Amino acid sequence: MDYRSYQQYAIVQGDSAHDLTEQLNAELRLLKGKNPTVEFDGLIARISYYESTKIPEDAADEYELEGVRLTCQDCPFFEPYKKKDGTEDRRRKWGACRFAPYGAASRDSHCCEKPFECLNRGEIVLCLAE
């Protein structure tokens, strides 16, 4: 995901110091978290602040913008390690994955690009738990 930020401005003008203060405080409440700075020129206040946008770089980023965040354990290609009796070894955080570097992936890490490509092609589907 690529993050870009750009500077924006808002101008507030009041008829009196009290009016300017009220309008300015209201605008600053709207802009909290955007790093606003204020410059005054008489009864005019210039507020500069920063807006930021997320630009997806791959299919996983596009799904994340839609609120879908998959981990390796959600992927059909992830194969958890098994105990000797054949049941899943829940103590281990790692499992086999043919697309992961060195053939192993942590069950809690972000999913790679492969399952999202398969989702887009319709090769795999997601379903909601009932």
For each residue, the residues with C-beta under 8 A, 3 or more apart:
1: 54 55 56 57 61 64
2: 54 55 56 57
3: 52 53 54 55
4: 52 53 55
5: 50 51 52 53
6: 50 51 52
7: 48 49 50
8: 48 49 50 51
9: 46 47 48 49
10: 27 31 46 47 49
11: 44 45 46 47
12: 20 23 24 27 44 45 47
13: 20 23 43 44 45
14: 17 18 19 20 21 22 23 24 43 45
15: 19 20 43
16: 19 20 43
17: 14 20 21 43
18: 14 21 22
19: 14 15 16 22 23
20: 12 13 14 15 16 17 23 24 43 45
21: 14 17 18 24 25
22: 14 18 19 25 26
23: 12 13 14 19 20 26 27
24: 12 14 20 21 27 28 38 45 47
25: 21 22 28 29
26: 22 23 29 30
27: 10 12 23 24 30 31 47
28: 24 25 31 32 36 38 47
29: 25 26 32
30: 26 27
31: 10 27 28 34 36 47 49
32: 28 29 36
33:
34: 31 49 50 51
35: 49 50
36: 28 31 32 47 48 49
37: 47 48 49
38: 24 28 45 46 47
39: 45 46 48
40: 44 45 46
41: 44 45 46
42:
43: 13 14 15 16 17 20
44: 11 12 13 40 41
45: 11 12 13 14 20 24 38 39 40 41
46: 9 10 11 38 39 40 41
47: 9 10 11 12 24 27 28 31 36 37 38
48: 7 8 9 36 37 39
49: 7 8 9 10 31 34 35 36 37
50: 5 6 7 8 34 35
51: 5 6 8 34
52: 3 4 5 6
53: 3 4 5
54: 1 2 3 61 65
55: 1 2 3 4
56: 1 2 61 62 64 65
57: 1 2 61
58: 61 62 113 116
59: 62 63 113 116 117 119 120
60: 63 64 70 110 111 112 113 116
61: 1 54 56 57 58 64 65
62: 56 58 59 65 66 116
63: 59 60 66 68 69 70 116 119
64: 1 56 60 61 67 68 69
65: 54 56 61 62
66: 62 63
67: 64
68: 63 64 126
69: 63 64 110
70: 60 63 74 75 110 111 115 116
71: 74 75 107 108 109 110 111
72: 75 78 95 97 100 105 106 107 108 109 110 111 112
73: 78 80 95 107 108
74: 70 71 78 111 115
75: 70 71 72 78 97 111 112 114 115
76: 115 124
77: 97 98 99 114 115
78: 72 73 74 75 95 96 97 105 107
79: 95 96 97
80: 73 88 89 90 92 95 107
81: 88 89 92 94 95 96
82: 86 87 88 89
83: 86 87 88 89
84:
85:
86: 82 83
87: 82 83
88: 80 81 82 83
89: 80 81 82 83 92
90: 80
91:
92: 80 81 89 95
93: 106 107 108
94: 81 104 105 106 107
95: 72 73 78 79 80 81 92 104 105 107
96: 78 79 81 103 104 105
97: 72 75 77 78 79 100 103 104 105 112
98: 77 103
99: 77 112 114
100: 72 97 103 104 105 112
101:
102:
103: 96 97 98 100
104: 94 95 96 97 100
105: 72 78 94 95 96 97 100 109 112
106: 72 93 94 109
107: 71 72 73 78 80 93 94 95
108: 71 72 73 93
109: 71 72 105 106
110: 60 69 70 71 72
111: 60 70 71 72 74 75 115 116
112: 60 72 75 97 99 100 105 115
113: 58 59 60 116 117
114: 75 77 99 117 118
115: 70 74 75 76 77 111 112 118 119 124
116: 58 59 60 62 63 70 111 113 119 120
117: 59 113 114 120 121
118: 114 115 121 123 124
119: 59 63 115 116 122 123 124 125 126
120: 59 116 117
121: 117 118
122: 119 125
123: 118 119
124: 76 115 118 119
125: 119 122
126: 68 119
127:
128:
129:
130:
